[in-house]
Amino acid sequence: MNIIVCVKRVPDSEARIQLSDGKTSIDPTGVKFVLNPYDEFAIEAALKQKEAAGEGSVTVVSLGGPQSAETLRTALAMGADSAVLLKTSAENPSGLPVARALAGELGGREYDLILFGLKAIDDDQHAVGGMVAELLDIPSASAVTEFAIEDGSVRADREVEGGSEVVELSLPCALSITKGAYEPRYPSLKGIMAAKRKPLEEKEVSLGEGNETVRLAPPQERAAGRIVGEGPDAVPELIRLLREEAKVL
């Protein structure tokens, strides 16, 4: 079972974000970057499949600047066998150019399964996994909470609004993993030391045209709350405000 996991380096969700002077990207100064949390679910899923099979390999692939090598080392410390960094100087590339670059790399490799995190927490696009699958002409499923492989096919549980859905796909295929059965393991000291000796290949890639970020802006500050009264006597005024000012009734 040869599994490829595509991962991304993202700002820590607890970091205080400031915009760059051009307002088209964030200012990375003082910001901690981490392995995308959804990608951690995908890595854990890959490692569990390899352990259950008793053989195979897990390769992690990332597209980004030289700093993304640190992110790949984290994945190697978790237990992945090898890593590939597709180096680019592009800042905040949009989904389609990233998908094309990943598909160009993966198309020349042998794999049974490609895993993605459901989405990256920085752009929240939820797009690259499906795009890569389409470019490689393989079946795909998103929002997968758990899956099993048997007799050359994958049976996956998908999270849908109000419940779950079970789908079956033939191998090779691509799955985008979300929170569910795969609780990411912490890298052990042994794993961290071993990661330094595992192969990490770096390749230069150029990205084609994609969407252009025109401007970023922080969310508007929420208006202060208002107390309209207390107890049942406040209900008429509350209803009036909801109808005439908020216009939600």
Summary of the structure (lengths in Angstrom):
residues: 249
radius of gyration: 21.8
end to end distance: 56.2
largest distance: 71.4
contacts: 754
relative contact order: 0.18
helix: 28%
strand: 28%
